[in-house]
Amino acid sequence: MRTSKLIIALFFSLFIPIANAGDMAYLLNTTPAERAASQTRFMKAKLNLSQDVVAKVQTINEDYAEKIEPVLKGSSIGLFKMHDIKAVLDQKDDTLRSILTPEQFDAYVNAKDELKQAMQQDLKH
């Protein structure tokens, strides 16, 4: 019984990274500047950012899109790639937390799935 649960868990763990990588496939045909601009447009509208904060957010989005570029287009596979991207995005969140109000940051965190969907629509060529 325990062995079968382990086999099932192993089976699903092998396919989850593939599904996540497939979700990100549209990003491979975009530039860091395109991704940063899409994120900034979404955040500006969703978080009601002032022009001053929009400029800071744009810079942060550009910086972190550049940091993610080699990981995104690198040769590492599934789980390793997702882990590396998550680490960069966690750093980005820490940076954004320092310039957004607590309410804006909470709204940003809560809208991440919506941001992903908006980027997919915005960036598909």
C-alpha positions as CSV (number, residue, x, y, z in Angstrom):
1,M,0.0,0.0,0.0
2,R,2.7,2.4,1.0
3,T,4.7,1.6,-2.1
4,S,1.8,2.3,-4.4
5,K,1.3,5.7,-2.8
6,L,5.0,6.4,-3.4
7,I,4.7,5.4,-7.0
8,I,1.7,7.5,-7.6
9,A,3.3,10.5,-5.9
10,L,6.5,10.0,-8.0
11,F,4.4,9.7,-11.2
12,F,2.6,13.0,-10.5
13,S,5.8,14.8,-9.5
14,L,7.3,13.9,-12.9
15,F,4.5,15.5,-14.8
16,I,3.8,18.6,-12.8
17,P,7.0,20.4,-14.0
18,I,6.1,19.5,-17.5
19,A,2.7,21.1,-17.1
20,N,4.2,24.2,-15.6
21,A,6.9,24.5,-18.3
22,G,4.1,24.2,-20.9
23,D,2.3,27.1,-19.2
24,M,5.4,29.2,-19.7
25,A,6.0,28.2,-23.3
26,Y,4.6,31.5,-24.6
27,L,7.3,33.4,-22.7
28,L,10.0,31.8,-24.8
29,N,9.1,33.9,-27.9
30,T,9.1,37.2,-26.0
31,T,11.8,39.6,-25.0
32,P,12.5,40.8,-21.4
33,A,11.3,44.3,-22.4
34,E,8.0,42.9,-23.8
35,R,7.4,40.9,-20.6
36,A,8.3,43.9,-18.4
37,A,6.0,46.2,-20.3
38,S,3.1,43.8,-20.1
39,Q,3.5,43.3,-16.4
40,T,3.8,47.1,-15.8
41,R,0.6,47.8,-17.8
42,F,-1.3,45.2,-15.8
43,M,0.0,46.5,-12.5
44,K,-0.6,50.1,-13.3
45,A,-4.3,49.3,-14.1
46,K,-4.9,46.8,-11.3
47,L,-3.1,48.6,-8.5
48,N,-3.9,52.2,-9.4
49,L,-0.3,53.2,-9.3
50,S,0.9,56.8,-9.4
51,Q,3.2,57.9,-12.3
52,D,6.2,58.0,-9.9
53,V,5.5,54.4,-8.7
54,V,4.8,53.2,-12.3
55,A,8.3,54.3,-13.3
56,K,9.8,52.4,-10.3
57,V,7.7,49.3,-11.1
58,Q,8.8,49.5,-14.7
59,T,12.4,49.5,-13.7
60,I,11.9,46.6,-11.3
61,N,10.0,44.6,-13.9
62,E,12.7,45.2,-16.5
63,D,15.5,44.3,-14.1
64,Y,13.9,41.0,-13.1
65,A,12.8,40.1,-16.6
66,E,16.5,40.4,-17.6
67,K,17.5,38.2,-14.6
68,I,14.9,35.5,-15.5
69,E,15.9,35.5,-19.2
70,P,18.9,33.1,-18.9
71,V,16.9,30.8,-16.6
72,L,13.9,30.8,-18.9
73,K,15.8,30.1,-22.0
74,G,18.4,27.9,-20.3
75,S,18.9,24.2,-20.6
76,S,17.8,23.2,-17.1
77,I,14.6,21.1,-17.0
78,G,11.2,21.3,-15.3
79,L,11.5,21.4,-11.6
80,F,15.0,22.9,-11.6
81,K,14.0,25.7,-13.9
82,M,10.8,26.4,-11.9
83,H,12.8,26.5,-8.7
84,D,15.3,29.0,-10.2
85,I,12.5,31.2,-11.6
86,K,10.7,31.1,-8.2
87,A,13.8,32.3,-6.4
88,V,14.2,35.3,-8.8
89,L,10.5,36.1,-8.5
90,D,10.7,35.9,-4.7
91,Q,13.5,38.5,-4.8
92,K,11.3,40.6,-7.1
93,D,8.5,40.5,-4.6
94,D,10.8,41.7,-1.9
95,T,11.8,44.6,-4.0
96,L,8.2,45.5,-5.0
97,R,7.2,45.3,-1.3
98,S,9.6,48.2,-0.6
99,I,7.9,50.6,-3.1
100,L,4.2,49.5,-3.0
101,T,1.8,50.3,-0.2
102,P,0.8,47.2,1.9
103,E,-2.6,47.3,0.2
104,Q,-1.1,47.5,-3.3
105,F,1.3,44.7,-2.5
106,D,-1.5,42.5,-1.2
107,A,-3.6,43.2,-4.3
108,Y,-0.5,42.4,-6.4
109,V,0.0,39.0,-4.6
110,N,-3.7,38.2,-4.9
111,A,-3.7,39.0,-8.6
112,K,-0.7,36.9,-9.7
113,D,-2.9,34.4,-11.5
114,E,-4.8,37.2,-13.2
115,L,-1.4,38.7,-14.2
116,K,-0.3,35.5,-15.7
117,Q,-3.5,35.2,-17.8
118,A,-3.2,38.9,-18.9
119,M,0.4,38.4,-19.9
120,Q,-0.5,35.3,-21.9
121,Q,-3.2,37.2,-23.8
122,D,-0.9,40.3,-24.2
123,L,2.2,38.5,-25.4
124,K,0.9,35.8,-27.7
125,H,2.1,36.6,-31.1
